[in-house]
Amino acid sequence: MDLAKQEQKNPMSVKEQLLQTIEQAPEPLLHEALNYLHYLLEKHFDELEEQQDREDLQLAREDLQHNCTVSLAHLKQELGL
């Protein structure tokens, strides 16, 4: 049975499913899974930071359009550079 069908039949939360699977997994696989989870978390936080940077840049651009000019020092300060 594929995972999608199992998830539809299983009313447990994702955390509950993970905990149940962890209990059954051998130690070497747990190390690999933990390393991969750390990688995914780091990637997620990097993506959030990049998204925030893009939003800050867009706000700076909009501010520039409304105010016509802004000093480079002010722009750098706005962007946290």
C-alpha positions in Angstrom: 0.0 0.0 0.0 1.4 3.4 -0.9 2.0 6.2 1.7 -0.8 8.4 0.5 -3.4 5.7 1.1 -1.9 4.9 4.5 -2.1 8.6 5.5 -5.8 8.8 4.4 -6.7 5.8 6.6 -4.5 6.9 9.5 -6.1 9.5 11.7 -2.9 10.1 13.7 -1.1 13.4 13.4 2.2 13.6 11.5 4.1 13.9 14.8 2.3 10.8 16.1 3.2 8.9 12.9 6.8 10.0 13.1 7.1 8.9 16.8 5.5 5.5 15.9 7.9 5.1 13.0 10.9 6.1 15.1 10.1 3.4 17.6 10.4 0.8 14.9 13.4 2.2 13.0 17.0 0.8 13.5 19.5 3.2 15.0 21.6 3.8 11.9 18.5 4.9 10.0 17.6 7.2 12.9 21.0 9.0 12.5 20.4 9.5 8.8 16.8 10.7 9.4 18.0 13.2 12.1 20.7 14.6 9.8 18.2 15.0 7.0 15.7 16.7 9.3 18.4 19.1 10.4 19.2 19.8 6.8 15.5 20.5 6.0 15.2 22.8 9.0 18.2 24.8 8.0 16.9 25.0 4.4 13.5 26.1 5.7 15.0 28.9 7.8 17.3 30.0 5.0 14.2 30.3 2.7 12.3 32.3 5.3 15.2 34.6 5.6 15.5 35.0 1.9 11.8 35.7 1.7 12.1 38.4 4.4 15.0 40.0 2.5 12.9 40.0 -0.7 10.0 41.6 1.1 12.3 44.2 2.7 13.7 45.0 -0.7 10.3 45.4 -2.2 9.3 47.8 0.6 12.4 49.8 0.0 11.6 50.0 -3.7 8.1 51.1 -3.0 9.3 53.7 -0.6 11.8 54.9 -3.2 9.0 55.3 -5.7 6.9 57.3 -3.3 9.7 59.5 -2.0 11.5 59.8 -5.3 15.0 59.7 -3.7 16.6 58.1 -0.8 20.3 58.1 0.3 22.3 54.9 -0.2 23.1 55.0 3.5 19.4 55.1 4.4 18.7 52.2 2.0 21.5 50.1 3.5 20.2 50.9 6.9 16.6 49.8 5.9 18.0 46.5 4.5 20.2 45.9 7.5 23.4 46.0 5.5 
